[in-house]
Amino acid sequence: MRKLALSAALLALLAACGDGQPFFEEPGGESPTQSEGDGEVEGTNDEGSLTGTLPPGTNDPSRGRGITRYEEENEQGGGYVQNARYNAENDSFVVDNLAFDGFNRYRRGRDLDTLGGYGVFDGVETVRDSQTGALIDQFTYRALYGASRNNVRVDGEILPSTQFAIVRTGSYLEYGFGGFIYLRNGDVTLPTSGQAQFTGDYAGIRTYSEDEGLEFTRGDMEVAIDFEDFNAGNGVRGRVYNRELFDITGDPIPLTNDHNVDGGRIFLPDLRFVVGPGTMSDDGELTNGIFSRAYNDAGELVTYEEGSYYAILAGDGPDELVGVFVIESADPRFENNNAQETGGFILYR
């Protein structure tokens, strides 16, 4: 079972540090986001009017309790992030099921420790052979973690209302092994009328299909929901804008402004949600397409980036939205090389 949890003591400690509140798994305990009888399912729709497919996670979800979702295992290496825990004493966290990541232990980022208000962690570079002492090079892993500024009480424990985690590597072809997790702790109250807008930051990791390397992204994000229409699934509109690109050390990478995807320099236009019925479930889960458009050399407006977003509403009102999106595109800087960007976000009303 994929788990994310955070104790009240760690919340107090990390809130004081203002560093994004990394996550951990409580030893020997079940995830407080799972009610008795919940399990894992392979990408089912939950109750409601969803036309898309949710990632695996909580079976029989309900608006009255927590929901956890994680990336489905795929041929490109996604879906391998499993249990994780945070060590407050040395500000590190552990991620299971990824080979050559330094005995699973990640440390607070040396060159880049936060991005968009979310925590950044580095996998270690080398480990020693326990018999000979020889240094063994490790793959390059990076992790992003976000936790809500709001807390909820679950089974007597104080937890952040929402959380997400993303782990990716730049050491493989075809994007490499990694995964994402996002969750709501506690319940949600959903209105049947009116509209709401949620705003905040996102942070992401980009990897490549035909080239080693890893880059970070950051930007602003807004999502609006019409709770009256569509009758089936509500209307959801979203935009990701002011996007920035950074190398693995956190240095900015210049972006072109000519809106031409064939110009040899990278362009990160606004991302927009696909709008249509069947986007939101009765339990406060959302999924649909996400895309950007740009002009090619022929002056034609074409789809540049394309993928899906997944999210969960939380709180009374509701008052926040947590989720991830995964998009792919052809990187104009390199021939026959595709990019995959995984972004995480927590937005507030």
C-alpha positions as CSV (number, residue, x, y, z in Angstrom):
1,M,0.0,0.0,0.0
2,R,1.4,3.4,-0.9
3,K,1.3,5.6,2.1
4,L,1.9,9.2,3.1
5,A,1.5,10.4,6.7
6,L,2.8,13.2,8.9
7,S,2.8,13.4,12.7
8,A,1.8,16.5,14.7
9,A,5.3,16.7,16.1
10,L,6.9,16.8,12.6
11,L,4.3,19.3,11.4
12,A,5.3,21.7,14.2
13,L,9.0,21.2,13.5
14,L,8.8,21.6,9.7
15,A,6.3,24.4,9.8
16,A,8.8,26.4,11.8
17,C,11.4,25.7,9.2
18,G,9.1,26.7,6.3
19,D,10.6,24.1,4.1
20,G,7.6,22.2,2.5
21,Q,6.9,19.6,5.2
22,P,8.4,16.4,3.8
23,F,6.5,13.1,4.4
24,F,7.1,9.9,6.2
25,E,5.4,6.5,6.8
26,E,4.7,5.6,10.4
27,P,6.4,2.4,11.3
28,G,4.0,-0.5,11.8
29,G,0.9,1.5,11.2
30,E,-1.8,1.7,8.5
31,S,-2.2,4.8,6.5
32,P,-4.8,7.1,8.3
33,T,-6.1,8.0,4.8
34,Q,-7.4,4.5,4.4
35,S,-10.6,3.3,6.1
36,E,-11.1,-0.3,7.1
37,G,-11.9,-2.4,4.0
38,D,-10.2,0.0,1.6
39,G,-7.6,-1.4,-0.7
40,E,-5.9,-0.8,-4.0
41,V,-7.5,-1.0,-7.4
42,E,-6.0,-0.8,-10.8
43,G,-7.3,2.5,-12.2
44,T,-11.1,2.4,-11.6
45,N,-13.6,5.2,-11.7
46,D,-15.1,6.0,-8.3
47,E,-18.7,6.9,-7.7
48,G,-19.9,9.8,-9.7
49,S,-19.9,11.0,-13.3
50,L,-16.2,10.6,-14.3
51,T,-15.6,9.7,-17.9
52,G,-11.8,9.4,-17.5
53,T,-9.8,6.8,-15.5
54,L,-8.3,7.6,-12.1
55,P,-4.9,6.3,-11.1
56,P,-4.8,3.3,-8.7
57,G,-5.4,3.8,-5.0
58,T,-8.3,3.9,-2.6
59,N,-11.0,1.5,-3.3
60,D,-14.6,2.6,-2.8
61,P,-13.7,6.3,-2.1
62,S,-16.0,8.6,-0.2
63,R,-16.3,12.3,0.4
64,G,-16.4,11.4,4.1
65,R,-12.8,10.2,4.4
66,G,-9.4,10.4,2.9
67,I,-8.3,9.3,-0.6
68,T,-4.9,8.3,-1.8
69,R,-3.8,7.9,-5.5
70,Y,-0.5,6.9,-7.0
71,E,0.9,6.5,-10.5
72,E,0.1,3.3,-12.2
73,E,3.1,1.2,-13.3
74,N,3.8,1.6,-17.0
75,E,6.4,0.6,-19.6
76,Q,8.2,3.9,-19.4
77,G,9.1,3.3,-15.7
78,G,6.4,5.2,-13.9
79,G,4.6,3.9,-10.9
80,Y,7.5,2.5,-8.9
81,V,7.3,4.9,-5.9
82,Q,5.9,3.0,-2.9
83,N,6.3,3.5,0.9
84,A,8.2,6.6,2.0
85,R,9.1,8.1,5.4
86,Y,10.7,11.3,6.7
87,N,13.5,11.4,9.2
88,A,13.3,14.7,11.1
89,E,16.6,14.2,12.9
90,N,18.7,14.6,9.7
91,D,16.2,16.1,7.3
92,S,16.1,13.2,4.9
93,F,13.5,10.9,3.5
94,V,13.4,7.3,2.3
95,V,11.7,6.0,-0.9
96,D,11.3,2.3,-1.5
97,N,11.5,0.3,-4.8
98,L,14.0,2.4,-6.9
99,A,17.3,0.7,-7.7
100,F,20.6,2.5,-7.2
101,D,19.3,5.4,-5.2
102,G,21.7,5.1,-2.3
103,F,20.0,2.6,0.0
104,N,16.7,4.5,-0.6
105,R,17.9,7.5,1.4
106,Y,17.4,11.1,0.0
107,R,18.8,14.3,1.6
108,R,17.6,17.9,1.4
109,G,18.6,19.3,-1.9
110,R,22.2,20.7,-1.8
111,D,21.9,23.1,-4.8
112,L,18.1,23.5,-4.8
113,D,16.2,22.8,-1.5
114,T,12.8,24.3,-2.3
115,L,10.8,25.1,-5.5
116,G,7.5,26.9,-5.6
117,G,7.3,26.5,-1.8
118,Y,7.7,22.7,-2.0
119,G,10.6,20.6,-0.7
120,V,13.3,19.3,-3.0
121,F,15.4,16.2,-2.1
122,D,18.5,14.6,-3.8
123,G,19.4,10.9,-4.0
124,V,23.0,10.3,-3.0
125,E,25.7,10.2,-5.6
126,T,27.7,7.2,-4.4
127,V,27.6,4.3,-1.9
128,R,30.4,2.1,-0.7
129,D,30.8,-1.6,-1.4
130,S,30.3,-3.1,2.1
131,Q,33.1,-5.6,1.7
132,T,35.8,-3.7,-0.4
133,G,34.9,-0.1,0.3
134,A,34.8,0.7,-3.4
135,L,32.6,3.6,-4.4
136,I,29.6,2.7,-6.5
137,D,28.0,5.4,-8.6
138,Q,24.2,5.9,-8.1
139,F,21.6,7.1,-10.5
140,T,20.4,10.7,-10.3
141,Y,17.1,10.9,-8.5
142,R,15.2,13.9,-7.3
143,A,12.1,14.2,-5.3
144,L,9.5,17.0,-4.8
145,Y,7.1,17.1,-1.8
146,G,4.3,19.3,-0.9
147,A,2.0,19.5,2.1
148,S,-1.1,21.7,2.8
149,R,-0.9,24.7,5.1
150,N,-4.1,23.4,6.6
151,N,-4.4,20.6,9.1
152,V,-7.1,18.0,9.9
153,R,-7.5,15.5,12.7
154,V,-7.7,11.8,11.5
155,D,-8.1,9.1,14.1
156,G,-6.8,11.5,16.8
157,E,-3.7,12.6,14.8
158,I,-3.1,16.0,13.3
159,L,-2.2,15.7,9.6
160,P,-1.9,18.1,6.7
161,S,-5.2,18.3,4.7
162,T,-3.5,17.3,1.5
163,Q,-0.1,16.1,0.3
164,F,1.8,15.1,-2.9
165,A,5.2,13.6,-3.8
166,I,7.0,13.1,-7.1
167,V,10.2,11.1,-7.7
168,R,12.0,11.0,-11.0
169,T,15.4,10.3,-12.4
170,G,17.5,11.5,-15.3
171,S,19.6,8.4,-15.6
172,Y,17.5,6.3,-17.9
173,L,16.2,6.4,-21.5
174,E,12.4,6.4,-21.8
175,Y,12.1,8.7,-18.8
176,G,13.3,6.3,-16.2
177,F,11.8,4.8,-13.0
178,G,9.9,6.9,-10.6
179,G,6.3,7.8,-9.6
180,F,3.9,10.2,-7.9
181,I,1.5,10.1,-5.0
182,Y,-1.2,12.6,-4.1
183,L,-3.8,12.4,-1.3
184,R,-6.5,14.0,0.8
185,N,-6.5,13.4,4.5
186,G,-10.0,13.7,6.0
187,D,-13.2,14.6,4.3
188,V,-14.6,17.2,1.9
189,T,-17.8,19.2,1.7
190,L,-19.1,19.7,-1.8
191,P,-21.7,22.4,-2.7
192,T,-24.4,21.8,-5.4
193,S,-24.4,25.4,-6.6
194,G,-22.1,28.3,-7.2
195,Q,-18.5,28.5,-8.5
196,A,-15.1,28.5,-6.8
197,Q,-11.6,29.4,-7.8
198,F,-8.4,27.9,-6.5
199,T,-4.9,29.5,-7.0
200,G,-1.3,28.7,-6.0
201,D,2.0,27.3,-7.3
202,Y,3.1,24.2,-9.0
203,A,6.5,22.6,-9.2
204,G,7.6,19.8,-11.6
205,I,10.4,17.6,-12.8
206,R,11.2,17.0,-16.5
207,T,13.0,13.9,-17.9
208,Y,13.7,12.8,-21.5
209,S,13.1,9.8,-23.7
210,E,16.4,9.8,-25.6
211,D,18.8,11.7,-23.4
212,E,20.0,11.6,-19.8
213,G,19.4,14.6,-17.6
214,L,16.8,16.1,-15.4
215,E,15.3,19.6,-15.1
216,F,12.9,21.4,-12.8
217,T,9.9,23.5,-13.6
218,R,7.8,26.0,-11.6
219,G,4.8,28.2,-12.3
220,D,1.5,29.7,-11.2
221,M,-1.8,27.8,-11.4
222,E,-5.5,28.5,-11.2
223,V,-8.5,26.2,-11.3
224,A,-12.2,27.2,-11.4
225,I,-15.1,24.8,-10.8
226,D,-18.8,25.3,-11.7
227,F,-20.7,23.2,-9.1
228,E,-24.0,23.6,-10.9
229,D,-23.1,22.5,-14.5
230,F,-22.3,20.3,-16.3
231,N,-25.1,18.2,-14.8
232,A,-22.8,15.2,-15.2
233,G,-19.5,15.8,-13.5
234,N,-19.3,19.6,-13.1
235,G,-17.4,22.0,-15.2
236,V,-13.7,22.5,-14.4
237,R,-11.4,25.0,-16.0
238,G,-7.6,25.3,-15.3
239,R,-4.5,27.2,-16.4
240,V,-0.8,26.8,-15.7
241,Y,1.1,29.9,-16.5
242,N,4.3,31.9,-15.9
243,R,6.2,28.7,-16.3
244,E,10.0,28.6,-15.6
245,L,12.6,26.1,-16.4
246,F,15.7,25.3,-14.2
247,D,18.7,22.9,-14.6
248,I,19.4,20.3,-12.0
249,T,21.4,22.8,-9.9
250,G,18.5,25.3,-9.9
251,D,20.0,27.8,-12.4
252,P,17.4,29.3,-14.8
253,I,17.3,28.0,-18.4
254,P,16.3,30.8,-20.9
255,L,13.0,30.3,-22.7
256,T,12.1,31.6,-26.1
257,N,9.2,34.0,-26.5
258,D,8.5,33.6,-30.2
259,H,5.9,30.9,-29.7
260,N,7.5,28.8,-32.4
261,V,8.1,25.2,-31.4
262,D,10.5,24.6,-34.4
263,G,12.9,27.4,-33.4
264,G,15.5,25.2,-31.6
265,R,14.9,26.8,-28.2
266,I,12.5,25.6,-25.6
267,F,9.1,27.3,-25.2
268,L,6.8,26.6,-22.3
269,P,3.4,28.1,-23.2
270,D,0.4,28.1,-20.8
271,L,-1.1,24.7,-20.1
272,R,-4.9,24.5,-20.1
273,F,-7.4,22.0,-18.9
274,V,-9.7,20.2,-21.3
275,V,-13.3,21.4,-20.4
276,G,-16.2,19.0,-20.6
277,P,-18.7,16.9,-18.7
278,G,-17.5,13.9,-16.6
279,T,-14.6,15.7,-15.1
280,M,-15.5,15.5,-11.4
281,S,-16.8,12.7,-9.2
282,D,-19.3,12.7,-6.3
283,D,-16.3,12.2,-3.9
284,G,-14.4,15.3,-5.0
285,E,-11.9,13.7,-7.5
286,L,-11.1,15.2,-10.8
287,T,-9.4,14.1,-14.0
288,N,-9.3,15.2,-17.6
289,G,-6.8,16.2,-20.3
290,I,-4.3,19.0,-20.1
291,F,-2.5,20.6,-23.1
292,S,-0.7,23.6,-24.6
293,R,-0.6,24.9,-28.2
294,A,2.0,26.7,-30.2
295,Y,2.9,27.6,-33.8
296,N,5.1,25.5,-36.1
297,D,7.3,26.8,-39.0
298,A,4.3,26.7,-41.3
299,G,2.4,29.1,-39.1
300,E,0.0,26.5,-38.0
301,L,-1.3,26.4,-34.4
302,V,-0.7,22.8,-33.2
303,T,-0.8,20.8,-30.0
304,Y,2.6,21.2,-28.4
305,E,2.2,19.4,-25.0
306,E,-0.5,16.9,-24.0
307,G,-1.3,14.7,-21.0
308,S,-3.7,14.3,-18.1
309,Y,-4.3,15.9,-14.7
310,Y,-5.5,14.2,-11.5
311,A,-6.8,16.0,-8.4
312,I,-8.8,15.8,-5.2
313,L,-10.8,18.5,-3.4
314,A,-10.5,18.9,0.3
315,G,-11.9,20.7,3.3
316,D,-15.1,22.6,4.1
317,G,-16.3,24.7,1.2
318,P,-14.1,23.0,-0.3
319,D,-11.1,25.2,0.4
320,E,-8.2,23.5,-1.4
321,L,-7.2,21.2,-4.3
322,V,-4.3,18.8,-4.5
323,G,-3.1,17.0,-7.6
324,V,-0.6,16.2,-10.3
325,F,-0.4,16.4,-14.0
326,V,1.8,14.5,-16.5
327,I,2.5,15.9,-20.0
328,E,4.7,14.9,-22.9
329,S,6.1,16.9,-25.8
330,A,8.8,17.0,-28.4
331,D,11.7,19.0,-27.0
332,P,12.7,21.5,-29.8
333,R,16.3,21.7,-28.5
334,F,17.1,18.1,-29.5
335,E,16.2,15.9,-32.5
336,N,13.8,13.0,-31.8
337,N,13.8,13.6,-28.1
338,N,10.6,13.8,-26.1
339,A,10.1,15.4,-22.7
340,Q,7.9,14.2,-19.9
341,E,7.0,16.7,-17.2
342,T,5.3,15.7,-13.9
343,G,4.0,18.6,-11.9
344,G,2.5,18.7,-8.4
345,F,0.3,21.4,-6.9
346,I,-1.7,22.4,-3.8
347,L,-4.1,25.3,-4.6
348,Y,-6.2,27.3,-2.2
349,R,-9.5,29.1,-2.4
